[in-house]
Amino acid sequence: MRKLVVLGGGYGGMRVIERVLGHQLQDISVTLVDRLPYHGLKTEYYALAAGTVSDRDIRIDFPEEIDYIYGQVTDIDTEDKMVLLASGEKVPYDDLVIGLGCEDKYHNVQGAAEFTYSIQTLEESRKTQQAINGLRPGSVVSVVGAGLSGVELASELRESRPDLTVRLFDRGPSVLSFLSNRVSMYVQSWFEEHGVEVVNNANITRVDADGLWNHEDLFPSDLTVWTAGIQPVAVVRNQGWELDGGGRVKLTEHHFVPGLPDVFIVGDNASLPYAPSGQLAEAQAEQIVQILLCKWKGVAYPELPDIKLKGTLGSLGKKAGFGVFMGKQSLTGKVARLLKSGILWKHKVIK
């Protein structure tokens, strides 16, 4: 029996497993290696950190039809085809799909790693929630990074803790300017109307326990959350594979590591022509399963089409949102928020 091992039960890893199981292959065993016993909806970690949803609301049980090994991946031995875990266990594979996700990238900012909170993992989001819950009224929360995660966290926190001062540091001249001018202006106006201070053209040079420095100015802060960049996890970065400028692994057109046709990479660790997202990871996973099926059948690999994304949706609290769809059509307000809620519901109940 051929052994497929999937590292990480995120969006890409879960989609690979679901599609392989759907083919009911009798000669393929599937093993998932993950630190947690469930899939976490990473796109909703901002809400957990802000305290507006419970832990259980953003978890999905793994399928029962596969084998599980719970642990931390420390290395990958591609010569002997083994995955090494922190426990000392070695997991053999015939085919490997790596979907281990990402970690914060601090851009060499002094004190950022030591004095900021994170929403990159479920465990880190729980810690951030606990820290925010412990703040006294009138405390200042700084969110560094005004991408999608930072915008959603700042807006959700504004609704959940109106007693706090929320400050959002944006490196650009206006928030979310990479989406569309309409969306950027709408979100910037929403923050102004709801009392979130947006610091544009920011450049954070240092963070400590009492605040952070934007350029040369000190901004006091009782708690700082970092959402200003990501990078692949260290175990992937340190494999010696060719990386792009963002530290992601360059792959063949069929999504495996050059020279290693049994090692596929999905999601945040893969060098792809789009910014990392759950939607991108799932779309890539669909193509990886196509290649795996061809490989197992012993037939030639097809030419894969370019991945096309449907667009981006984001929320501003529970009542407003924004989106940009194919063709750059923009949507703002309640309808955009309802659409995002519907997509989340679909992801939780429909496989």
TORBA-294644 format. One line per 2 residues: number of its first residue (from 1); their letters; for each residue x negated, y negated, z negated of N, C-alpha, C, CB. Coordinates in steps of 0.1 Angstrom, whole numbers. Glycine has a CB too. Layout:
NUM> a> X,Y,Z,X,Y,Z,X,Y,Z,X,Y,Z ~ ...;
//
This chain:
1> mr> -8,12,0,0,0,0,-9,-12,0,10,0,-12 ~ -6,-22,9,-14,-34,10,-9,-44,-1,-12,-41,24;
3> kl> -19,-50,-7,-16,-59,-19,-18,-74,-15,-26,-55,-30 ~ -6,-81,-16,-6,-95,-14,-6,-101,-28,6,-100,-6;
5> vv> -16,-110,-30,-16,-117,-43,-14,-132,-40,-30,-115,-50 ~ -5,-138,-48,-2,-153,-46,-7,-159,-59,13,-155,-44;
7> lg> -15,-169,-58,-20,-177,-70,-12,-190,-71,-35,-180,-68 ~ -4,-190,-81,4,-202,-83,19,-201,-79,-2,-214,-77;
9> gg> 28,-203,-88,42,-202,-85,48,-216,-82,49,-195,-96 ~ 41,-225,-75,47,-238,-71,56,-236,-59,36,-248,-69;
11> yg> 58,-248,-52,67,-248,-41,62,-239,-30,69,-262,-36 ~ 49,-240,-26,44,-231,-16,44,-217,-19,30,-236,-12;
13> gm> 38,-214,-31,38,-200,-35,51,-193,-36,31,-199,-48 ~ 61,-200,-42,74,-195,-43,81,-192,-29,83,-204,-51;
15> rv> 78,-201,-20,84,-199,-6,78,-187,1,82,-212,2 ~ 65,-185,-1,58,-173,5,65,-161,-1,43,-174,2;
17> ie> 66,-160,-14,72,-148,-20,86,-146,-16,71,-150,-36 ~ 94,-156,-16,108,-154,-12,109,-149,2,116,-168,-13;
19> rv> 101,-154,12,102,-150,26,97,-136,28,95,-160,35 ~ 86,-133,21,81,-119,22,91,-109,16,67,-118,15;
21> lg> 97,-112,5,107,-103,-1,119,-101,8,111,-108,-15 ~ 122,-112,15,133,-111,24,132,-101,35,136,-125,30;
23> hq> 120,-97,39,117,-87,49,117,-73,44,104,-90,56 ~ 118,-71,31,120,-58,25,109,-48,30,134,-53,27;
25> lq> 97,-52,30,86,-44,35,82,-33,24,73,-53,38 ~ 82,-21,29,80,-10,19,65,-8,16,86,2,25;
27> di> 56,-13,25,42,-10,23,34,-22,18,36,-5,36 ~ 41,-32,13,34,-44,8,39,-46,-6,38,-56,17;
29> sv> 29,-47,-15,32,-51,-29,28,-66,-31,24,-42,-39 ~ 36,-72,-39,34,-87,-41,32,-89,-56,46,-95,-37;
31> tl> 21,-96,-59,17,-100,-73,15,-115,-74,4,-93,-77 ~ 22,-121,-84,20,-135,-86,12,-137,-98,34,-142,-88;
33> vd> 2,-146,-97,-6,-150,-109,-3,-165,-112,-22,-148,-106 ~ 2,-167,-124,5,-180,-128,3,-182,-143,20,-184,-124;
35> rl> 2,-194,-148,0,-196,-162,14,-196,-170,-6,-210,-165 ~ 25,-198,-162,38,-199,-168,47,-188,-163,44,-213,-166;
37> py> 57,-184,-170,66,-173,-166,78,-179,-158,72,-166,-178 ~ 77,-190,-152,88,-196,-144,82,-207,-135,99,-202,-153;
39> hg> 90,-210,-124,86,-220,-115,91,-234,-120,93,-218,-101 ~ 82,-244,-121,86,-257,-125,88,-266,-113,75,-263,-134;
41> lk> 99,-274,-114,102,-283,-104,94,-296,-105,118,-287,-104 ~ 82,-296,-99,72,-306,-102,78,-320,-98,60,-303,-94;
43> te> 86,-321,-88,91,-334,-83,100,-340,-94,99,-332,-71 ~ 103,-333,-105,112,-338,-115,104,-340,-128,124,-329,-118;
45> yy> 91,-338,-128,83,-339,-141,84,-353,-146,69,-335,-138 ~ 86,-363,-138,87,-377,-143,99,-378,-152,88,-387,-131;
47> al> 110,-371,-149,122,-372,-157,120,-365,-171,134,-366,-150 ~ 112,-354,-171,109,-347,-183,100,-357,-192,102,-334,-181;
49> aa> 90,-363,-186,82,-372,-193,89,-384,-199,70,-377,-184 ~ 99,-389,-191,107,-400,-196,118,-396,-206,114,-407,-184;
51> gt> 120,-384,-207,130,-379,-217,144,-378,-213,129,-387,-229 ~ 147,-378,-200,160,-378,-195,165,-365,-190,162,-388,-183;
53> vs> 156,-355,-190,161,-341,-187,153,-332,-197,158,-337,-172 ~ 159,-320,-199,152,-311,-208,143,-302,-200,163,-302,-216;
55> dr> 134,-295,-207,125,-286,-201,133,-275,-193,117,-279,-212 ~ 144,-270,-198,151,-260,-191,157,-264,-178,162,-254,-200;
57> di> 160,-277,-177,167,-283,-165,158,-282,-153,171,-297,-168 ~ 145,-281,-155,136,-282,-144,127,-269,-142,126,-294,-145;
59> ri> 133,-258,-147,127,-245,-145,136,-236,-137,124,-239,-159 ~ 129,-227,-129,136,-217,-122,129,-204,-124,136,-220,-106;
61> df> 137,-193,-127,131,-180,-130,124,-175,-118,142,-171,-135 ~ 113,-168,-119,107,-161,-108,115,-149,-104,93,-156,-112;
63> pe> 114,-144,-91,121,-132,-87,117,-120,-95,119,-129,-72 ~ 126,-111,-97,123,-99,-105,116,-88,-97,136,-93,-111;
65> ei> 116,-89,-84,111,-78,-76,96,-77,-74,118,-79,-62 ~ 89,-86,-81,74,-86,-79,67,-84,-92,70,-99,-72;
67> dy> 54,-82,-91,46,-80,-103,40,-94,-107,34,-70,-100 ~ 38,-95,-120,34,-108,-126,21,-106,-134,44,-115,-134;
69> iy> 12,-115,-133,1,-116,-142,0,-130,-147,-13,-111,-135 ~ 1,-132,-160,0,-146,-165,-14,-149,-170,11,-147,-177;
71> gq> -19,-159,-165,-33,-163,-169,-38,-174,-161,-42,-151,-168 ~ -50,-179,-165,-57,-190,-158,-68,-185,-149,-64,-199,-169;
73> vt> -67,-189,-136,-77,-185,-126,-89,-193,-128,-71,-187,-112 ~ -101,-186,-129,-114,-192,-131,-123,-191,-119,-121,-187,-143;
75> di> -121,-182,-111,-129,-180,-99,-123,-171,-89,-144,-175,-103 ~ -128,-171,-77,-123,-162,-66,-135,-156,-59,-114,-170,-56;
77> dt> -136,-143,-60,-147,-136,-54,-143,-130,-40,-152,-124,-63 ~ -146,-138,-30,-141,-134,-17,-149,-122,-11,-141,-146,-7;
79> ed> -161,-120,-16,-169,-108,-11,-163,-95,-15,-183,-110,-16 ~ -159,-94,-28,-153,-82,-34,-138,-83,-34,-158,-79,-48;
81> km> -133,-94,-29,-118,-96,-29,-112,-94,-42,-112,-86,-18 ~ -116,-102,-52,-111,-102,-65,-108,-116,-70,-122,-95,-75;
83> vl> -98,-118,-78,-95,-130,-85,-98,-129,-100,-80,-134,-83 ~ -107,-138,-105,-111,-137,-119,-103,-146,-128,-126,-140,-120;
85> la> -99,-141,-139,-90,-148,-148,-98,-151,-161,-78,-140,-152 ~ -94,-161,-169,-100,-165,-181,-101,-154,-191,-94,-178,-187;
87> sg> -91,-145,-190,-91,-134,-200,-102,-123,-197,-77,-127,-199 ~ -108,-125,-185,-118,-114,-181,-112,-105,-171,-123,-107,-193;
89> ek> -99,-105,-169,-93,-96,-160,-96,-99,-146,-77,-96,-162 ~ -98,-89,-137,-100,-91,-123,-88,-85,-115,-113,-84,-119;
91> vp> -83,-93,-106,-71,-90,-99,-75,-87,-84,-60,-101,-99 ~ -75,-75,-79,-79,-72,-65,-68,-76,-56,-82,-57,-63;
93> yd> -72,-80,-43,-62,-83,-33,-67,-78,-20,-60,-99,-33 ~ -57,-77,-11,-60,-74,3,-58,-88,11,-51,-63,9;
95> dl> -47,-94,7,-44,-108,13,-42,-117,1,-32,-108,23 ~ -47,-129,2,-46,-139,-9,-40,-152,-4,-59,-141,-15;
97> vi> -30,-157,-11,-24,-170,-8,-27,-179,-21,-9,-170,-5 ~ -35,-190,-19,-38,-198,-30,-29,-211,-30,-53,-203,-29;
99> gl> -22,-212,-40,-13,-224,-42,-14,-229,-56,2,-220,-39 ~ -26,-232,-60,-29,-236,-74,-26,-250,-77,-43,-233,-77;
101> gc> -22,-258,-68,-18,-272,-71,-30,-281,-73,-9,-272,-83 ~ -27,-292,-80,-37,-303,-80,-38,-308,-95,-33,-315,-71;
103> ed> -48,-317,-96,-50,-323,-109,-52,-338,-107,-62,-317,-117 ~ -52,-346,-117,-54,-360,-116,-68,-364,-110,-51,-367,-129;
105> ky> -68,-374,-102,-81,-379,-98,-83,-393,-104,-82,-379,-82 ~ -93,-395,-111,-95,-407,-119,-104,-418,-112,-100,-404,-132;
107> hn> -110,-414,-101,-117,-424,-93,-129,-430,-101,-108,-435,-87 ~ -134,-423,-110,-146,-427,-118,-142,-439,-127,-157,-430,-109;
109> vq> -130,-441,-130,-126,-452,-139,-129,-448,-153,-110,-455,-138 ~ -137,-456,-160,-141,-453,-173,-130,-452,-183,-151,-464,-178;
111> ga> -129,-441,-190,-119,-439,-201,-106,-433,-195,-116,-451,-208 ~ -104,-433,-182,-91,-428,-177,-87,-414,-181,-91,-429,-161;
113> ae> -97,-405,-180,-94,-391,-184,-91,-389,-199,-106,-382,-180 ~ -98,-398,-207,-97,-396,-221,-85,-403,-227,-109,-401,-228;
115> ft> -80,-414,-221,-70,-423,-227,-57,-424,-220,-76,-436,-230 ~ -55,-416,-210,-42,-416,-203,-35,-403,-204,-44,-421,-188;
117> ys> -22,-404,-202,-13,-392,-201,-10,-389,-187,0,-394,-209 ~ -5,-376,-185,-4,-371,-171,10,-365,-169,-15,-361,-168;
119> iq> 14,-364,-157,27,-356,-153,24,-346,-142,38,-366,-149 ~ 11,-342,-141,8,-332,-131,12,-318,-133,-7,-333,-129;
121> tl> 13,-314,-146,18,-301,-149,29,-301,-159,6,-292,-155 ~ 36,-290,-161,47,-290,-170,42,-292,-184,55,-277,-169;
123> ee> 31,-286,-188,25,-288,-201,21,-302,-204,13,-278,-203 ~ 15,-308,-194,11,-322,-196,23,-332,-196,2,-327,-184;
125> sr> 33,-329,-189,46,-337,-189,52,-336,-203,55,-333,-178 ~ 52,-324,-209,58,-322,-222,50,-331,-232,57,-307,-227;
127> kt> 37,-331,-231,29,-339,-240,32,-354,-238,14,-337,-238 ~ 34,-358,-226,37,-372,-223,50,-376,-229,37,-375,-208;
129> qq> 60,-367,-227,73,-369,-233,72,-371,-248,83,-358,-230 ~ 65,-362,-255,64,-363,-270,57,-376,-274,56,-351,-275;
131> ai> 47,-380,-266,40,-393,-270,50,-405,-268,28,-394,-261 ~ 57,-405,-257,66,-416,-255,77,-416,-265,73,-415,-241;
133> ng> 83,-404,-269,93,-404,-279,88,-409,-292,98,-389,-281 ~ 75,-408,-295,70,-413,-308,67,-428,-308,58,-405,-311;
135> lr> 69,-435,-297,66,-449,-297,76,-457,-304,65,-454,-282 ~ 72,-468,-311,81,-477,-318,87,-486,-308,74,-484,-329;
137> pg> 99,-491,-311,106,-502,-302,96,-513,-300,119,-506,-308 ~ 96,-519,-288,87,-530,-285,73,-526,-280,85,-538,-297;
139> sv> 71,-513,-280,58,-508,-275,56,-510,-260,56,-493,-279 ~ 44,-510,-256,41,-512,-241,37,-499,-235,31,-523,-239;
141> vs> 43,-495,-224,39,-483,-216,34,-488,-203,51,-473,-215 ~ 22,-485,-199,16,-488,-186,16,-476,-177,2,-494,-188;
143> vv> 21,-478,-165,20,-467,-155,10,-472,-144,34,-464,-149 ~ 0,-464,-143,-11,-468,-133,-8,-460,-120,-25,-465,-139;
145> ga> -5,-467,-110,-2,-460,-97,12,-462,-93,-6,-445,-97 ~ 15,-468,-82,29,-471,-78,33,-463,-65,31,-486,-76;
147> gl> 28,-451,-65,33,-442,-55,46,-436,-59,23,-430,-52 ~ 51,-426,-53,64,-420,-56,65,-417,-71,67,-408,-47;
149> sg> 55,-410,-76,56,-405,-90,56,-417,-100,44,-396,-93 ~ 48,-427,-97,47,-438,-106,60,-446,-106,36,-447,-103;
151> ve> 66,-448,-94,78,-456,-93,90,-448,-100,82,-458,-78 ~ 91,-435,-98,102,-428,-104,100,-427,-119,102,-414,-98;
153> la> 88,-426,-124,85,-426,-138,89,-439,-145,71,-422,-142 ~ 84,-450,-139,87,-463,-145,102,-466,-145,79,-474,-136;
155> se> 109,-463,-134,123,-466,-134,131,-457,-144,129,-464,-120 ~ 127,-445,-144,134,-436,-154,132,-440,-168,130,-421,-151;
157> lr> 119,-444,-171,116,-448,-184,123,-461,-188,101,-450,-185 ~ 125,-470,-178,133,-482,-181,147,-479,-186,133,-491,-168;
159> es> 153,-468,-180,167,-465,-184,167,-457,-197,173,-456,-173 ~ 157,-448,-199,158,-440,-211,153,-447,-223,149,-428,-209;
161> rp> 144,-457,-222,139,-464,-234,139,-479,-231,125,-460,-237 ~ 151,-485,-231,152,-500,-228,145,-508,-238,166,-504,-227;
163> dl> 142,-502,-250,135,-509,-260,120,-511,-258,137,-502,-274 ~ 115,-504,-248,101,-505,-244,98,-515,-234,95,-491,-240;
165> tv> 86,-520,-234,81,-528,-222,74,-519,-213,71,-540,-227 ~ 78,-519,-200,73,-510,-190,65,-518,-180,84,-501,-183;
167> rl> 53,-515,-177,45,-522,-168,39,-512,-157,33,-530,-175 ~ 40,-516,-145,36,-507,-134,25,-514,-126,48,-503,-124;
169> fd> 13,-507,-125,2,-513,-118,1,-507,-104,-11,-510,-125 ~ 2,-516,-94,2,-512,-80,-10,-517,-72,15,-517,-73;
171> rg> -17,-508,-66,-29,-512,-59,-26,-521,-47,-37,-500,-55 ~ -15,-519,-41,-11,-527,-29,-4,-540,-32,-3,-518,-20;
173> ps> -1,-547,-21,6,-560,-23,21,-558,-27,5,-568,-10 ~ 27,-547,-24,41,-544,-28,42,-529,-29,51,-549,-17;
175> vl> 51,-524,-38,53,-510,-41,58,-502,-28,62,-508,-53 ~ 53,-490,-26,58,-481,-16,58,-487,-2,72,-477,-19;
177> sf> 48,-496,0,47,-502,14,45,-492,25,37,-513,14 ~ 40,-481,21,37,-470,32,50,-464,37,28,-460,26;
179> ls> 61,-466,30,74,-460,35,80,-469,45,83,-458,23 ~ 85,-480,41,91,-490,50,92,-503,43,105,-485,56;
181> nr> 92,-514,50,94,-527,44,107,-529,37,93,-538,55 ~ 118,-523,42,131,-523,36,130,-517,22,142,-517,45;
183> vs> 125,-504,22,124,-497,9,115,-504,-1,119,-483,12 ~ 104,-509,4,94,-516,-5,101,-528,-12,82,-520,3;
185> my> 108,-536,-4,115,-548,-9,126,-544,-19,120,-557,2 ~ 133,-534,-15,144,-529,-24,139,-525,-38,152,-518,-17;
187> vq> 128,-517,-38,123,-511,-50,117,-523,-58,112,-501,-47 ~ 109,-532,-52,103,-543,-59,114,-551,-65,95,-551,-49;
189> sw> 125,-554,-58,136,-562,-64,143,-554,-75,147,-565,-53 ~ 144,-541,-74,151,-533,-85,143,-535,-98,152,-518,-81;
191> fe> 130,-534,-97,121,-536,-108,123,-549,-114,106,-533,-105 ~ 123,-559,-106,124,-573,-111,138,-575,-119,124,-583,-100;
193> eh> 149,-569,-113,162,-570,-119,163,-563,-132,172,-565,-109 ~ 155,-552,-133,156,-543,-145,145,-545,-155,157,-529,-141;
195> gv> 137,-556,-153,128,-559,-163,115,-551,-164,134,-559,-176 ~ 112,-544,-153,99,-537,-152,89,-547,-146,100,-524,-143;
197> ev> 78,-549,-153,67,-558,-148,59,-550,-138,59,-564,-159 ~ 58,-555,-125,49,-549,-115,37,-558,-113,57,-547,-102;
199> vn> 26,-552,-115,13,-559,-113,7,-555,-99,3,-557,-124 ~ 9,-563,-89,4,-559,-76,-11,-562,-74,13,-567,-65;
201> na> -17,-557,-63,-31,-559,-60,-39,-555,-72,-33,-573,-56 ~ -36,-545,-79,-43,-541,-92,-55,-533,-88,-34,-533,-101;
203> ni> -65,-534,-97,-77,-526,-96,-81,-522,-110,-89,-533,-88 ~ -77,-511,-115,-80,-507,-129,-95,-503,-130,-71,-495,-134;
205> tr> -102,-509,-139,-116,-507,-140,-120,-500,-153,-124,-520,-139 ~ -111,-499,-162,-115,-493,-175,-102,-491,-183,-125,-502,-183;
207> vd> -102,-480,-191,-90,-477,-200,-96,-473,-213,-81,-466,-194 ~ -89,-478,-224,-93,-473,-237,-80,-471,-245,-103,-482,-244;
209> ad> -81,-468,-258,-70,-466,-266,-61,-478,-268,-74,-461,-280 ~ -66,-490,-266,-58,-502,-269,-52,-508,-256,-66,-512,-276;
211> gl> -57,-503,-244,-51,-510,-232,-60,-506,-220,-51,-524,-234 ~ -58,-514,-210,-66,-512,-197,-70,-525,-191,-57,-504,-187;
213> wn> -81,-525,-183,-86,-537,-177,-82,-536,-162,-101,-538,-178 ~ -75,-546,-158,-71,-548,-144,-81,-559,-139,-56,-552,-142;
215> he> -90,-555,-129,-101,-564,-126,-108,-568,-139,-96,-577,-119 ~ -108,-580,-143,-116,-584,-155,-106,-587,-167,-125,-595,-152;
217> dl> -93,-585,-165,-83,-589,-175,-78,-577,-183,-71,-596,-168 ~ -78,-579,-196,-73,-568,-205,-58,-569,-206,-79,-569,-219;
219> fp> -51,-558,-204,-37,-557,-206,-34,-547,-217,-29,-552,-193 ~ -30,-552,-229,-28,-543,-240,-17,-533,-237,-24,-551,-253;
221> sd> -19,-521,-242,-10,-510,-239,-10,-500,-250,-13,-503,-225 ~ 2,-496,-254,3,-486,-265,2,-471,-259,16,-487,-272;
223> lt> 5,-470,-246,4,-457,-240,3,-459,-225,17,-448,-243 ~ -6,-452,-219,-8,-453,-204,-7,-440,-197,-23,-459,-202;
225> vw> 1,-440,-187,3,-428,-179,-4,-430,-165,18,-425,-177 ~ -12,-420,-161,-20,-421,-149,-12,-413,-137,-34,-415,-151;
227> ta> -9,-421,-127,-3,-415,-115,-10,-420,-102,13,-417,-114 ~ -23,-423,-104,-30,-430,-93,-39,-421,-85,-38,-441,-99;
229> gi> -35,-409,-82,-43,-401,-73,-44,-387,-78,-56,-407,-72 ~ -45,-378,-68,-46,-363,-72,-58,-357,-63,-33,-356,-69;
231> qp> -62,-346,-68,-72,-338,-61,-70,-323,-63,-87,-342,-65 ~ -74,-314,-54,-72,-300,-57,-79,-296,-70,-78,-292,-45;
233> va> -74,-285,-75,-80,-280,-88,-94,-276,-86,-72,-268,-93 ~ -102,-277,-97,-116,-275,-96,-120,-261,-90,-123,-276,-110;
235> vv> -112,-250,-94,-116,-237,-89,-116,-236,-74,-106,-227,-95 ~ -108,-244,-67,-108,-244,-53,-119,-253,-47,-94,-249,-48;
237> rn> -120,-265,-53,-130,-275,-49,-144,-269,-50,-130,-287,-57 ~ -146,-260,-59,-160,-254,-62,-163,-242,-54,-161,-252,-77;
239> qg> -155,-238,-45,-157,-225,-38,-168,-226,-27,-145,-220,-32 ~ -171,-239,-24,-181,-241,-13,-175,-241,1,-192,-230,-14;
241> we> -162,-242,2,-156,-243,15,-156,-257,20,-141,-238,14 ~ -155,-259,33,-156,-272,38,-143,-280,34,-157,-272,54;
243> ld> -145,-292,29,-135,-301,24,-133,-313,33,-137,-304,9 ~ -121,-319,32,-119,-332,39,-122,-343,29,-105,-333,44;
245> gg> -120,-355,33,-123,-367,24,-115,-367,11,-120,-379,32 ~ -104,-360,11,-96,-360,-2,-99,-348,-10,-82,-360,2;
247> gr> -109,-340,-6,-113,-328,-14,-105,-316,-11,-112,-331,-28 ~ -97,-316,0,-88,-305,3,-95,-296,14,-75,-310,9;
249> vk> -92,-283,13,-99,-274,22,-95,-274,36,-97,-259,16 ~ -105,-275,45,-102,-275,59,-99,-260,63,-113,-281,68;
251> lt> -88,-259,71,-83,-245,74,-83,-243,90,-69,-243,69 ~ -81,-231,94,-79,-228,108,-65,-232,111,-82,-213,111;
253> eh> -61,-232,124,-48,-235,128,-37,-226,122,-47,-235,143 ~ -42,-214,117,-33,-204,112,-33,-204,96,-36,-190,117;
255> hf> -39,-215,90,-38,-217,76,-47,-208,67,-24,-216,71 ~ -57,-202,73,-66,-195,65,-80,-201,65,-68,-180,69;
257> vp> -88,-198,55,-102,-204,54,-110,-199,65,-108,-201,40 ~ -117,-208,72,-126,-203,83,-135,-192,79,-133,-215,89;
259> gl> -136,-181,86,-144,-170,82,-138,-161,72,-157,-175,77 ~ -127,-164,66,-120,-156,56,-106,-154,60,-121,-163,42;
261> pd> -103,-145,70,-89,-143,75,-79,-137,65,-90,-135,87 ~ -84,-133,53,-75,-128,43,-72,-138,32,-81,-116,37;
263> vf> -77,-150,33,-75,-161,23,-68,-173,29,-89,-165,17 ~ -55,-174,25,-47,-185,30,-46,-196,18,-33,-180,34;
265> iv> -44,-208,22,-43,-219,12,-30,-227,16,-55,-228,12 ~ -22,-229,6,-9,-236,8,-8,-247,-2,3,-226,6;
267> gd> -2,-258,3,2,-269,-6,-9,-279,-8,6,-264,-19 ~ -11,-284,-21,-19,-295,-24,-34,-293,-21,-18,-298,-38;
269> na> -38,-280,-20,-52,-277,-18,-56,-277,-3,-56,-264,-24 ~ -46,-277,6,-48,-275,20,-49,-289,27,-37,-267,26;
271> sl> -59,-290,36,-61,-302,44,-50,-302,56,-75,-303,50 ~ -41,-311,54,-30,-311,64,-28,-326,68,-16,-305,58;
273> py> -21,-329,79,-19,-342,84,-9,-351,77,-16,-342,99 ~ -5,-346,65,5,-354,57,0,-354,43,19,-348,58;
275> ap> 6,-364,35,3,-364,21,9,-352,14,8,-378,15 ~ 3,-347,4,9,-335,-3,22,-338,-8,-1,-331,-14;
277> sg> 31,-327,-7,45,-328,-12,50,-314,-13,54,-337,-4 ~ 61,-313,-21,68,-300,-22,74,-296,-8,79,-300,-32;
279> ql> 79,-305,-1,85,-302,12,74,-297,22,91,-315,18 ~ 62,-304,22,52,-299,30,47,-285,27,40,-309,30;
281> ae> 45,-283,14,41,-269,9,51,-259,14,40,-269,-6 ~ 64,-261,13,73,-251,17,73,-249,32,87,-255,13;
283> aq> 71,-260,40,71,-259,55,58,-251,59,71,-272,61 ~ 47,-254,52,35,-246,55,36,-232,51,23,-253,48;
285> ae> 43,-229,40,45,-215,36,52,-207,46,52,-215,22 ~ 62,-213,52,70,-206,63,61,-201,74,81,-215,68;
287> qi> 51,-210,78,42,-206,88,32,-195,84,34,-218,93 ~ 28,-196,71,18,-186,66,25,-172,66,14,-190,52;
289> vq> 38,-172,62,45,-159,62,45,-153,77,59,-160,56 ~ 48,-162,86,48,-157,100,34,-151,104,50,-169,110;
291> il> 23,-157,100,10,-151,103,8,-138,95,-1,-161,99 ~ 12,-138,83,10,-125,75,18,-114,81,15,-127,60;
293> lc> 30,-116,86,38,-106,92,32,-101,105,52,-111,95 ~ 26,-110,113,19,-106,125,7,-98,121,15,-118,133;
295> kw> 0,-102,111,-12,-95,107,-9,-81,102,-19,-102,95 ~ 1,-79,94,5,-66,89,10,-57,100,16,-67,79;
297> kg> 16,-63,111,21,-55,122,10,-52,133,33,-62,129 ~ -1,-59,131,-12,-57,141,-10,-64,154,-15,-43,142;
299> va> -3,-75,154,0,-82,167,-7,-95,167,15,-84,169 ~ -9,-101,178,-16,-114,180,-8,-125,173,-18,-118,195;
301> yp> -16,-134,167,-10,-146,160,-4,-155,171,-20,-153,152 ~ 8,-161,168,14,-171,177,7,-184,176,29,-172,175;
303> el> 9,-193,185,6,-207,184,16,-214,176,4,-214,198 ~ 12,-219,165,22,-225,155,25,-240,159,16,-225,141;
305> pd> 37,-243,158,41,-257,161,36,-267,150,56,-259,163 ~ 35,-279,153,32,-289,143,43,-290,132,30,-303,149;
307> ik> 39,-291,120,49,-292,109,55,-305,110,42,-290,95 ~ 68,-305,109,76,-318,110,84,-319,97,86,-318,122;
309> lk> 82,-330,90,89,-332,77,102,-340,80,80,-340,67 ~ 112,-338,71,125,-344,72,125,-359,67,136,-337,65;
311> gt> 116,-362,58,116,-375,52,112,-375,38,129,-382,55 ~ 114,-386,31,111,-388,17,123,-394,10,98,-397,15;
313> lg> 126,-388,-2,136,-394,-11,131,-396,-24,149,-384,-11 ~ 135,-407,-30,130,-410,-44,142,-416,-52,119,-420,-44;
315> sl> 140,-416,-65,151,-421,-74,146,-434,-82,155,-411,-84 ~ 155,-442,-85,153,-453,-94,163,-451,-106,155,-467,-87;
317> gk> 159,-444,-115,169,-440,-126,179,-430,-121,175,-452,-132 ~ 191,-430,-127,201,-420,-123,211,-426,-114,208,-416,-136;
319> ka> 211,-439,-111,221,-445,-103,217,-451,-89,228,-455,-111 ~ 204,-452,-87,199,-458,-75,188,-449,-69,195,-472,-77;
321> gf> 185,-451,-56,174,-444,-50,170,-450,-37,178,-429,-48 ~ 162,-443,-30,157,-448,-17,152,-436,-9,146,-458,-19;
323> gv> 152,-438,4,147,-427,13,143,-433,27,158,-417,15 ~ 134,-425,33,130,-428,47,130,-415,54,115,-434,47;
325> fm> 137,-414,65,139,-402,72,133,-402,86,154,-399,74 ~ 133,-391,93,127,-390,106,132,-401,115,130,-376,113;
327> gk> 122,-407,122,126,-419,130,125,-432,122,140,-417,135 ~ 120,-430,109,118,-442,100,131,-449,96,109,-452,107;
329> qs> 142,-442,97,155,-448,92,155,-448,77,167,-439,97 ~ 158,-460,71,157,-462,57,171,-462,50,150,-475,54;
331> lt> 171,-457,38,184,-457,30,181,-461,16,191,-443,31 ~ 189,-470,10,187,-474,-3,201,-474,-11,181,-488,-4;
333> gk> 200,-473,-24,212,-474,-32,217,-461,-38,222,-481,-25 ~ 230,-460,-41,236,-449,-47,236,-436,-38,250,-452,-51;
335> va> 238,-438,-25,239,-427,-16,225,-420,-16,242,-431,-2 ~ 214,-427,-15,201,-421,-15,199,-413,-28,190,-432,-14;
337> rl> 204,-418,-39,202,-411,-52,210,-398,-52,206,-419,-64 ~ 223,-399,-46,231,-387,-45,225,-376,-36,245,-391,-40;
339> lk> 219,-381,-25,212,-371,-16,201,-364,-23,207,-379,-4 ~ 193,-371,-31,182,-365,-38,187,-355,-48,173,-375,-45;
341> sg> 198,-358,-55,204,-349,-65,209,-336,-58,215,-356,-73 ~ 215,-338,-46,220,-327,-39,209,-317,-34,228,-331,-27;
343> il> 198,-323,-30,186,-315,-26,181,-307,-37,176,-324,-19 ~ 180,-314,-49,175,-307,-61,185,-295,-65,174,-317,-73;
345> wk> 198,-298,-64,207,-287,-67,206,-275,-58,222,-292,-67 ~ 204,-279,-45,202,-268,-35,190,-260,-37,202,-274,-21;
347> hk> 179,-267,-41,167,-259,-44,168,-250,-56,155,-269,-46 ~ 176,-254,-65,178,-246,-77,187,-234,-76,183,-254,-88;
349> vi> 196,-235,-66,206,-224,-65,206,-216,-52,220,-229,-67 ~ 200,-221,-42,199,-215,-29,185,-212,-25,206,-224,-18;
351> k> 183,-199,-22,169,-195,-18,169,-192,-3,165,-183,-25;
//
